[in-house]
């Protein structure tokens, strides 16, 4: 296999056999994640043959997320039960309670993320119950390509551009080098049927939109895209390994969490930025604006605050550089400073809201976030916490009933003059911009289109009462 652990595209059976042969530890039993779809059916069939030749046992686990209609789930369950019975494979069924996934969606960043979290927890329970060495999943070359496209388009760094790993702990993915077309060909040659998840056809999910529209368009222009992203993933993997190693070398010895200032000063900015992100786990590092962390890494200040924003500030004190909550945070009152690039005089506002409460913006501004049953504000079932409340940035766009529109074009449609557009707050969650609060400047608030929202909102509305006096607004964040 390549350094990424991904074989070149080949038949399903050959790929599975080679993957299992090259496992660092002998596999005596494996649990196959079986959805009933083409990938998992092909994986179960090929794995059973390959492992039987080694005298190893195979089990399967079907996970019911309780999201789809009951009749579809019932039909799918009957199918996987018959399939496993015919192959002589033991089947374990794991179920979520109806509404459990939706209930966890806000905290975990959306329904897709909540379903993924439940699925892997369920698979691990099943693995332990069946006493299997590993969990095998059916991620394929198409999944790898879609993931790389999404991560590239959302500005991922080298960690994300490594793509889907062939091995993550006990989870192993033997089909990453096999295309969907090859999987379907294998199923046809073996006379195997499968079931299709109805949600795979819905454009409500980002991955489906990428799969249906973006990837075909890219492949029509770049026919060798699959090979190119594999090369990119291999390069990113090498770079990530090096950068992470160098960044770890900046961590200061001693009881205080921080970076050694002397080592920080002589390190390249890329390593400094990586090391600063490493300090920010308690603050949700994955959601911190890159410009904020890069500003701290690039600051030439010998002491004091290097940069602050999103409720976090980077401070240099003596020989230690640390990250901490912005000054003034106490009790239930959260604090959000302006994003300040030290020494540049450039400002913009932005903070993370992890729930209702009062947030200070800079020295004089404030934002009170509270729930209401009146039809005002943002529907509670239309977003997930945390929210990033910030000033506008160049290129910002919102999904509306009329398609994706830039915030500049929306402001123009609402008749808002150019000089006042910088005053309009933007609200963003893990899936993108949720709202454009143009009512502050005489327009109307515009919210993200969500076709899944029907009827009365669950839980009411969330209102954002903002006072931005004394707060500068630019595209600096």
Secondary structure, DSSP 8 states (H G I E B T S, - for coil): --TTS---S--HHHHHHHHHHT-SS--SEEEEE--SSHHHHHHHHHHHHHHHTTT-EEEEEEEE-S-S-HHHHHHHHHHHHHHHHHHT-EEEEEE--TTHHHHHHHHHTSHHHHHHHHHHHHHHHHHHHHT-SEEE----HHHHHHHHHHHHHTT--TTGGG-S-SEETTEE-TTTTS-HHHHHHHHHHHT------GGGG-TTSHHHHIIIIIHHHHHHH-TTHHHHHHHHHHHHHHHHHHHHHHHHTTB-SSSS-SEEHHHHHHS-HHHHHHHHHHTTGGG-GGGS-HHHHHHHHH---SSEEEEEETTEEEEEETTEEEEEE-TT-BTTBEEE-EEEETTT--EEEEEEE-SSEEEEETTTEEEEEEEESSS-SEEGGG--SSEEEE---TT-EEEETTEEEEHHHHHHHTT--GGGGGG-EEEEETTEEEEEEGGGGTS-EEE---TT--SS-TT-EEEEEEE-TT----S--
